[in-house]
Amino acid sequence: MLVLSRKLGESVVVSDNHNEVWIKVVRISGGRVQIAFDAPIDVAIRRSELLATVPDSDPVEAVCIRPK
């Protein structure tokens, strides 16, 4: 496991040969950190506690709603 420290407004990029996922710290308040993901529509982004409840066959169901 890789552990990184980021400040407000800083990002991390996770990529493979086909996709890039940008992860950005957008808000820090008390003990909570709000992060934003910028990824291709076919990349599923899921909260870990929901992994058992969302079928793997349709990753779009788990993707956050994106502004148009």
Secondary structure as GFF3:
##gff-version 3
##sequence-region A 1 68
A	DSSP	beta_strand	11	15	.	.	.	ID=ss1
A	DSSP	beta_strand	20	29	.	.	.	ID=ss2
A	DSSP	beta_strand	32	38	.	.	.	ID=ss3
A	DSSP	three_ten_helix	48	50	.	.	.	ID=ss4
A	DSSP	three_ten_helix	59	62	.	.	.	ID=ss5
###
